Every structure is written in C-alpha cells, then in structure tokens.
Amino acid sequence: MKLLSVNLGRPEAVPYTDQPEGVTGIDKRPVDAPVRVAAPGPKGVGASGLAGDSVCETRHHGGNDQAVYAMAREDLDEWEGVLGRTLPNGSFGENLTTEGIDLSGARIGERWAIGSEVVLEVTSGRIPCRTFQGHLGEKGWVKRFTRRGAPGAYLRVIRPGEIRAGDPIRIVHRPDHEVTVALQFRAATTERALLPRLLAAGDALHPEALATARTYVEKYEEGGEGKRGEKYPAGSGL
C-alpha cells in the first residue's frame, strides 16, 4: 500500500460552482515536493489540511473532519474504462491518490500512517456535488457516481507532518465495528434506513453524519415507533 501522488489545487474561476466568488480548487495536480499536512481548523473556518492546497467552498468542504480527501487509483482505473477517457491522479479533486487500499471497505475511525510522520483517520465518504460534475464535464455525473457507491474517503489529521509521492501507507488501527465508507455513503445517499447502523462508529464518524444518524434514530424512538406511530423502515437494522 502506498501513496501514488499528493495533489494540490489553486483557486480557479469557473461557471459551474455555487461558491459566492465563483471559484473552486477542485482541479488538483500532483506535486513532487514534500507537503505539510495538519488540521486546518473547524469547518467554515479551516480549509484544506495540505499546505498549498485550496478549498474555496468552505461552507460544505474542508475543515478538520474533511481535511484530506483520498481516492484509490484502482477506482480511477475502473472509471477510465466506463468513461472511455484518461483520468490522471487528482482528476476527482483528491488530495491523495492511493494504491493497494480498498477505500470503500475502510472503516470509519480506521487510521493510516503515511511515511514516517503523518497519521490520518477515516471519517466519511465524499458526497458528490454540482462542482464535481462540472469539473468532469460528464452528464448525470452526480447520479452515476452515487450509484456506483465508491466515493473515496475523507480523513482528519491525527498527527501532522510531511508526506510525498511514494510514501508507504500502513493501517495502524482498524476499529472492531463494521461501519465502512461504503456503508456510510449508502446511508447518506440511497439507503437512509441504514443510518442507525452508523452509530456504532461513534465519534470517529464525521460530526454531521453522526448528527444525521442520531436524528433519524430519535424520530423512530420508543421501541421502534415515532411520534406519529411510524415503524422503523425495513432494513434499518433495528
């Protein structure tokens, strides 16, 4: 398992973003030099966890719990076959392009050591947006990406330091629950009845995803019945 590339983006004006100034940093390109990684601060204040990288839409992206975004080269390769086009490292706006890691099967709270210094922790999958679709220029991209269910992983910074292309990646902690990135993504997008299962990941889960799961469970409280007498939906696991 290794880090194939570290990818950084600069602000660019585009017609397909809802960012107030009309700029995005989604067009990320590999760099050869070492890159400093550190927690950027709370969402809405902090942006990217990588020095020299831009996150322009801080209302929805960036911050401590989305400090770093990773995508597997294996997933990019599969999309190349589907789309019939080359997808260089960084094409999906990812900071890290990895090799040898099943990102969809990574568990929430799983920790990776990259190189000799940095430790990151998986928090959630990436929810596709209009800017992502505009960047790729693929019709119906949000639905296609969601349907495949391999969203890559957001990570928070546990131990800061420097990383660079070619660094080995080691899984140094794997929680004993079964909440994977793929499960969390499905619960957040196409299978809301899975939301109660996310609670097993606890505070390792992205705070917004955790709050959504808790709200869902509270709605169907009192032995599986909500205030209006609703039963837990089929497949909820409760």
LUMLUM-915748 format. One record per residue: x, y, z of N, C-alpha, C, O in turn. Coordinates in steps of 0.02 Angstrom, whole numbers, plus 50000, padded with zeros to 5 digits. Layout:
BEGIN
XYZXYZXYZXYZ ...
***
This chain:
BEGIN
500434994050000500005000050000500455006250000500915006850040 500305010749954500715016649951500335022649925499785022149898 500645028449932500385034749909500675036049839501275037249832 500255035749788500495036749720500645044149706501145045749674 500205048549731500325055649719499985059849773499495057849803 500275065749783499965070949825499755076449777500165078949738 499115078449780498825082949730498565089349763498195089049812 498765094949734498565101449761498195105449707498325104649648 497735109749729497355113949684497405121249701497495123049759 497365125449650497365132649658496675135449641496315132449602 496495141149669495845144149653495775145649579496235148349548 495205143849550495085145049480494355147149471493905144049499 494235152249431493555154449417493235149749366493525148449314 492635147349383492275142649339491535144449339491305147849384 491165142249289490445143849285489995138849321489385139849324 490285133549350489865128149375489895127249451489765121749476 490065132449487490085131849560489595136749592489455142049564 489345134949651488915139349690489305143449741489015147249779 489965142749740490395146549785490285154049771490285156049713 490195158149823490005165149813490435169049764490185173249726 491085167749764491535171449718491615167849651491975170249607 491285162049644491335158349581491995154949569492185153949512 492345153049623492985149749615492985142949649492595141649694 493425138649626493495131949654494225129749652494615132049611 494405125249698495075122349698495055114949680495525111349697 494525112749646494435105549633494935102849582495065096749581 495215107049540495695104649489496375103749522496785108249522 496485097749548497095096449586497595092549543497425088149505 498235094449551498775091649511499315088749556499455091549610 499635083249535500175080349575500775085049583500935088849537 501085084649641501695088549654502245083749676502105078449704 502865085549663503425081249679503725082449748503995077949779 503665088549772503985090449835503575087849895502985086449888 503905087349953503535085550014503005090750029503095096750015 502435088550059501885093050075501725092350149501645086850175 501665097850183501485097950254500745096650262500335099650227 500565092150308499865090450322499725092050396500105090050440 499185095650409498995097450477498255098850479497945100250428 497965098450539497255100050547497145107450530497495111750557 496665109050486496575115950463496135120350507496135126450498 495765117250554495295121050594494585118950578494465115050532 494095121450616493395119350608493125120850538493355125450505 492635116950518492305118150454491995125150453491715127450503 492065128450397491825135250391492365140350405492305146150386 492885138050439493465142350455494095139350422494435142750384 494225133050439494795129650408494615127050339494035125850323 495125126250298495015123950229495355117150220495145112250250 495875116850179496215110550166496735109050221497005113650252 496855102650231497365100550278498065100350248498545098850283 498115101650182498765101450148499005108450132498635112450103 499615109950151499905116450136499945117450061500175113050024 499725123250038499745124749967499135122549928499105123649868 498655119449962498045117149928497475121949944497445124849998 497015122649897496455127249906495795123549911495645119249870 495405125149962494695123249967494315129849970494365133450019 493945131349918493635137949912492935138149942492725143249970 492555132649936491875132349962491885129350032491735123450041 492065133550081492145131050149491485130050186491475127550242 490925131950154490275130350185490145122850185489815120250230 490395119450135490245112350126490865107850125490795101750130 491455110750118492055106750111492595109250159492555114750185 493095104950170493655106850212493485106550286492955104150306 493945108950327493875108650399494195102350427494405097950389 494225101850491494595096450524494355089450504494765084850498 493705088550494493435081950481493425080150407493245074550388 493605084950365493685083850293494335087050271494375090250219 494855085950311495485089350299495845086650238496195090350203 495745080250223496095076850169495595072350133495175069050165 495635072250067495205067750028495635062949988496095064949952 495485056449994495875051249961495435047349911494855046049925 495725045749855495395041649804495885036249782496475037549772 495635030149773496055024549753496175024749677495725025949638 496795023549658496955023049587496555017549554496375018149495 496415012249590496015006849563495315009049543495055006849492 495025013649583494355016249565494395020849505493955020849462 494925024949502495015029149443495095024949380494835026649327 495465019449386495565015049328494905012149304494785011749243 494465010149351493815007449331493405012849295493065011349246 493425018949321493045024349289493335025949220492955027849175 493975025149211494265026149144493935021549093493775023549037 493845015249114493525010549069492795012249054492565011348998 492445014749105491745016649096491665022849054491235023249010 492085027849066492015034249033492385034648967492255039048926 492855029948957493235029948895493705035848888493795038548833 494005037848943494465043548943494985042548997494875038849045 495555045948990496085045549039495915049949099495675055549091 496045047249158495935050949221496595051149259496745046449296 496985056449251497615056949288497485057249363496935058749385 497995055849403497945056749475497725063849491497985068649463 497245064449536496965070949554496335072749516496035077949530 496135068549468495565070249424494915071149462494485074949441 494825067549518494205068149556494255073449612493835073749656 494785077449608494885082549659495175079849723495135083049775 495475073849718495755070849779496445073549794496845074949750 496585074149859497245076149882497745070449878498335071349862 497495064349892497935058449893497655053349844497075051549847 498085051049799497905045449756498285039449783498905039449784 497925034249803498225028549837498255022349792497915021949741 498665017649812498695011249778498695005649831499065005949880 498285000649819498274994749863497824995149923497834990749965 497415000449928496955001149985496235000949959496055004449912 495824996849989495114996649973494775002150012494575001250069 494705008049981494425013750017493695012650035493475014850088 493315009449992492615008150007492535003550068492055004150106 493014999050077492994994450133493344997050195493334993750247 493645002950191493955005950250493425007450302492875009650285 493585006350365493095007550419493165014650445493705017450449 492595017450464492605024050496493005023450561492875019150602 493495027950569493935027550627494575023750613495025023650656 494635020750555495255017450535495805022750529495685028250503 496405020850552496955025650549497515023150504497705017250505 497775027850465498325026350419498945030350439498895036350453 499515026950441500155030350447500435031050376500495026150340 500605037150357500885038450291501585041250299501685046350332 502075037850268502765039850278502985038750349502765033950381 503405043150375503675042150443503355046550495503505045950554 502895051150475502625055950522501865055950527501595055850583 501535056250472500815057950471500375052050489500495046350467 499855053350529499325048550542498665051950527498515057350553 498255048650486497595051050467497055046250489497195040250499 496445048650498495885044450520495295045350473495095051050457 495005039850450494435039850404493815042450440493655040150495 493455047150409492855049950441492215048750402491685048050432 492245048350335491635047650295491815046950221492405047450202 491305045650181491395045750109491235052650082490965056850117 491415053850019491315060349987490635060349951490485055949912 490225065449966489585066249933489695070549871489955076149877 489505068149812489635072049750489205078249747488645078449774 489465083349713489105089649708489125092349636489435089449592 488785097949626488745101049560489435103049534489575102349474 489875105349579490545107349557490935101349531491295101849482 490865095649564491195089449542490955087549472491345085749429 490295088049462490015086349396490275091149342490455089049287 490285097649358490525102449310491255101549294491465102449237 491645099849344492365098749335492495093049286492925093549243 492125087549294492225081849249491885082749182492105079849132 491355086749180491005087749117490625081649092490545080649032 490395077649139490015071549122489285072549140489125074049198 488835071549092488125072349104487875067149154488045061249151 487475069449201487195064949252487715062049299487615056749328 488285065549307488835062749345488665061449419488865056349446 488305066049450488155065149521487775058549532487945054849578 487285057149490486905050949497487335044849481487285039749515 487755045349431488175039649412488685038049466488785032249483 488995043149493489485042249547489155039349608489425034849640 488565041849625488195039449683487995032149674488055028149721 487765030449616487535023649602488095018549610487975013049635 488695020349591489255015649596489455014449669489655008949686 489395019449711489495018549783490215017749805490345014549856 490685020449767491395020249786491645027449790491975029849743 491505030949846491595038249847492285040749867492395046749867 492745036249883493365038649912493245040349985492685039750010 493765042650020493705043750092493965050550113494485052850090 493585053750157493825059750192494185057450255494005052450285 494705061350273495095059650332495255065850373495315071350346 495305064850439495545070150483496275068850500496515063150494 496625073950522497335073350538497415071850613497225075850655 497695066050628497835064150697498535066350718498635068850773 499015065350673499705067550686499965071150624499995068150570 500145077450630500375081250571501085079350551501445075850587 501275081750493501945080450468501965081350393501515084250363 502495078750362502575079250290502465072550256502635067250282 502175072950196502085067050154502315068750084502375074550066 502445063550044502615064649974502445058349934502355052949963 502405059049869502265053449825502765047849837503365049049844 502515041649840502935035849851502965033549923503225028149937 502705037549969502705035550040502285029250050501755028550020 502525024750093502115018950110501525020950154501565025850191 500985017150149500395018150191500285011750232500265006250204 500215012650297500085006950340499445008150380499335013750404 499025003050386498435003550429498675001850500498874996250514 498645006850544498905005950612498345004950663498485003250721 497735006050643497165004750688496555003250645496405007050598 496204997950661495584996150625495054994550677495114989450712 494544998550683494024997550733493674990850725493694987750672 493364988550779493034982050778492304982350755491964977250753 492054988350739491374988750711491404987350636491944986350608 490814987350603490784985650532490544991550490490284990550435 490624997650515490405003550478490955005650430491445008750449 490865003950367491355005650316491165012150280490615014750288 491635014650241491495020550200490905019150153490475023450144 490885013250123490345011550077489665011550113489175014050086 489645008750173489025008550211488805015650229488215017350221 489265019650253489095026550271488835030450211488365034350218 489145029450154488935032950093488235030950072487825035150055 488095024450073487425022050056486905024850104486355026850082 487065025050168486595027650218486455035050206485895037350217 486965038650184486895045850174486545047650109486295053250101 486515042850062486265044549995485655040449975485105043249969 485725034049965485195030049934484825025349981484285022949963 485085024050040484775019250086484755022050157485125019950200 484305026850167484275030250232484115025650290484275027150347 483815020050276483645015250329484265012350361484225009150414 484845013350330485475010850358485765015650411486235013850445 485485021650417485765026650461485885024350533486405025950562 485415020550564485545018450633486175014350641486485014450695 486375010750590486975006650595487615010750601488125008350625 487585017050580488175021250583488365023150654488945024850667 487905022750700488045024650770488595020350801488915022450849 488695014450774489225010050801489915013150793490375011350830 489995017750746490645020950735490785026450785491355028650792 490265028750821490355033850873490655040350847490515042450791 491055043450890491325050050874491855050050819492065055350798 492065044150797492525043950740492175046150676492505048550629 491515045350673491135047350615491125054950608491135058450658 491115057350546491055064550534490475067150576489935064250574 490555072750613490035075150658489365076350624488845075050655 489355078650562488725079850528488365073250512487755072750518 488755068250492488465061650478488215058450542487695055150542 488575059450597488355056750662487715060050685487265056750710 487665066550676487065070250696486455067950655485905067350682 486565066750591486015064350549485765057550571485165056250574 486235053050588486045046350611485665046750677485175043150687 485895051050722485565051650787484855054450778484395052250811 484785059350735484125062350723483645057150695483055056950713 483895053050650483485047750619483245042850673482655041050674 483695040850717483515036150769483015039250818482535036050839 483115045550835482655048950881481955049450852481465049150888 481905050150786481255050550755480875044050762480255044150767 481235038450763480915031950768481065028850836481245022950841 480985032750889481135030450957480545026750987480055025150952 480575025351051480055021951090479895015151061479325013751040 480395010851060480295003951039480165003150966479834998450945 480415007850926480345007250853479765011050826479595010350767 479425015350867478875019350842479015026650855479225028550910 478905030750806479005037950813478385041250841477905037950861 478405047750841477855051550871477205050450834476665051050863 477245048850769476635047750731476485040350723476055038350684 476835036150762476715029050759477055025450703476885019750688 477565028850671477915025550617478345019850644478635020350699 478385014550606478845009150624479515010550593479575014450546 480045007350620480695007850587480625005150516480324999950505 480905008650467480875006050399481224999450392481694997950428 480984995350346481284988850334482014989650316482194994150278 482424985350344483144985550328483524990350372484124991350361 483214993350423483554998250464484044994950512484494998250537 483964988450524484414985150570484194985650642484524983150687 483624988950654483374989650723482704986050730482414986050784 
***
